């Protein structure tokens, strides 16, 4: 920017840039990354033009906010300054921590499933089968063991394909 800004005005400008997407959001869609960069440059240029018209030697934070509101209103009143929003939002960039967390979730579920849920079923049907050695109880025990082994084999097979 060519216009001299006070320290508070510089902070207000930084804050307005953080809220840029909210200020320049549309109900008709989303802007591409290239359009957003061009919009930022054009908005700062228009902001500078509005601030040049002020009589102040150094622009205050309130003057900057007032000029920024004028620029945002101008953007919406003049049909997005000729930029066309798209219907598809930009894909969100995941942080490395979030990606690792999402990658670990299936492993955590398998641990919980095999160590708590299926082991409880195997113990229950095992104790029941030893107390009452009927064919029905043995079948339930065998089904619980096969389910436990099958889910672990299926998980290992699914993860080996990736």
C-alpha positions as CSV (number, residue, x, y, z in Angstrom):
1,X,0.0,0.0,0.0
2,X,1.2,3.5,-0.8
3,X,-0.8,5.3,1.9
4,X,1.0,5.7,5.3
5,X,-0.8,3.7,8.0
6,X,-0.7,4.1,11.8
7,X,0.3,1.0,13.8
8,X,-3.4,0.4,14.7
9,X,-4.4,0.7,11.1
10,X,-1.7,-1.8,10.1
11,X,-3.1,-4.2,12.6
12,X,-6.7,-3.6,11.3
13,X,-5.5,-4.3,7.8
14,X,-3.9,-7.6,8.9
15,X,-7.2,-8.5,10.6
16,X,-9.2,-7.6,7.5
17,X,-6.9,-9.9,5.4
18,X,-7.5,-12.8,7.9
19,X,-11.3,-12.3,7.4
20,X,-11.0,-11.8,3.6
21,X,-12.8,-15.0,2.7
22,X,-15.7,-14.1,5.0
23,X,-16.0,-10.5,3.6
24,X,-15.8,-11.6,0.0
25,X,-18.0,-14.7,0.3
26,X,-20.9,-15.2,-2.1
27,X,-24.1,-17.1,-2.0
28,X,-23.5,-18.2,-5.6
29,X,-20.4,-20.3,-5.1
30,X,-16.7,-20.1,-4.4
31,X,-13.7,-18.4,-6.0
32,X,-10.7,-20.3,-7.3
33,X,-7.3,-19.7,-5.7
34,X,-6.2,-17.6,-8.7
35,X,-9.4,-15.5,-8.5
36,X,-8.9,-15.0,-4.7
37,X,-5.3,-13.8,-5.3
38,X,-6.5,-11.4,-8.0
39,X,-9.4,-10.3,-5.7
40,X,-7.0,-9.6,-2.8
41,X,-4.8,-7.5,-5.1
42,X,-7.7,-5.6,-6.6
43,X,-9.3,-5.0,-3.1
44,X,-6.0,-3.6,-1.7
45,X,-5.7,-1.4,-4.8
46,X,-9.3,-0.1,-4.4
47,X,-8.6,0.3,-0.6
48,X,-5.5,2.4,-1.4
49,X,-7.6,4.5,-3.9
50,X,-10.2,5.2,-1.2
51,X,-7.6,6.0,1.4
52,X,-5.8,8.4,-0.9
53,X,-8.9,10.6,-0.9
54,X,-8.7,11.0,2.9
55,X,-7.2,14.3,4.1
56,X,-5.2,12.6,6.9
57,X,-1.4,12.4,6.6
58,X,-1.5,9.0,8.5
59,X,-4.5,6.8,8.2
60,X,-6.1,5.7,11.5
61,X,-7.6,2.3,12.2
62,X,-11.2,3.6,12.1
63,X,-10.6,5.3,8.7
64,X,-9.1,2.0,7.4
65,X,-12.0,0.0,8.7
66,X,-14.5,2.4,7.1
67,X,-12.6,2.3,3.8
68,X,-12.5,-1.5,3.9
69,X,-16.2,-1.7,4.5
70,X,-16.7,0.6,1.5
71,X,-14.5,-1.7,-0.6
72,X,-16.4,-4.8,0.5
73,X,-19.8,-3.2,-0.2
74,X,-18.5,-2.1,-3.6
75,X,-17.5,-5.7,-4.4
76,X,-21.0,-7.0,-3.6
77,X,-22.9,-4.1,-5.2
78,X,-20.9,-4.4,-8.5
79,X,-21.5,-8.1,-9.0
80,X,-18.2,-9.4,-7.7
81,X,-16.2,-7.0,-9.9
82,X,-16.6,-9.4,-12.9
83,X,-15.2,-12.5,-11.1
84,X,-17.4,-15.6,-11.6
85,X,-17.7,-17.9,-8.6
86,X,-17.6,-21.7,-9.2
87,X,-20.0,-24.2,-7.7
88,X,-17.2,-26.5,-6.4
89,X,-15.4,-25.4,-3.2
90,X,-11.7,-25.7,-3.1
91,X,-10.4,-28.9,-1.5
92,X,-9.4,-28.4,2.0
93,X,-5.7,-28.9,2.7
94,X,-5.2,-31.3,5.6
95,X,-2.4,-30.7,8.0
96,X,0.1,-33.5,8.5
97,X,-1.2,-34.1,12.0
98,X,-4.8,-34.4,10.8
99,X,-3.7,-36.8,8.0
100,X,-1.8,-39.0,10.4
101,X,-4.8,-39.0,12.8
102,X,-7.2,-40.0,10.1
103,X,-4.8,-42.7,8.9
104,X,-4.5,-44.2,12.4
105,X,-8.3,-44.4,13.1
106,X,-8.8,-47.8,11.4
107,X,-5.9,-49.2,13.4
108,X,-7.4,-47.9,16.7
109,X,-10.8,-49.4,15.7
110,X,-9.2,-52.8,15.0
111,X,-7.5,-52.8,18.4
112,X,-10.7,-51.9,20.2
113,X,-12.7,-54.4,18.1
114,X,-10.3,-57.3,18.6
115,X,-9.2,-56.7,22.2
116,X,-12.6,-55.7,23.7
117,X,-15.6,-56.6,21.7
118,X,-14.6,-59.8,20.0
119,X,-12.5,-61.0,23.0
120,X,-15.6,-60.5,25.2
121,X,-17.7,-62.5,22.8
122,X,-15.1,-65.3,22.7
123,X,-14.8,-65.4,26.5
124,X,-18.6,-65.4,26.9
125,X,-19.2,-68.2,24.5
126,X,-16.2,-70.1,25.7
127,X,-17.4,-70.0,29.3
128,X,-20.9,-70.8,28.2
129,X,-19.7,-73.7,26.1
130,X,-17.6,-75.1,29.0
131,X,-20.4,-74.8,31.5
132,X,-23.0,-76.3,29.1
133,X,-21.2,-78.4,26.4
134,X,-24.1,-78.4,23.9
135,X,-23.7,-78.2,20.1
136,X,-25.3,-74.8,20.0
137,X,-22.8,-73.3,22.4
138,X,-19.9,-74.8,20.5
139,X,-21.2,-73.3,17.3
140,X,-21.5,-69.9,18.9
141,X,-17.9,-70.2,20.2
142,X,-16.6,-71.3,16.8
143,X,-18.5,-68.4,15.1
144,X,-17.0,-65.9,17.6
145,X,-13.5,-67.3,16.9
146,X,-14.0,-67.2,13.2
147,X,-15.4,-63.6,13.3
148,X,-12.4,-62.5,15.4
149,X,-9.9,-64.1,13.0
150,X,-11.9,-63.1,9.9
151,X,-12.0,-59.4,10.9
152,X,-8.3,-59.3,11.5
153,X,-7.5,-61.1,8.3
154,X,-9.9,-58.8,6.3
155,X,-8.2,-55.7,7.9
156,X,-4.7,-57.0,7.1
157,X,-5.8,-57.8,3.5
158,X,-7.4,-54.4,3.0
159,X,-4.4,-52.5,4.4
160,X,-2.0,-54.6,2.3
161,X,-3.6,-53.4,-0.9
162,X,-2.8,-49.8,-0.1
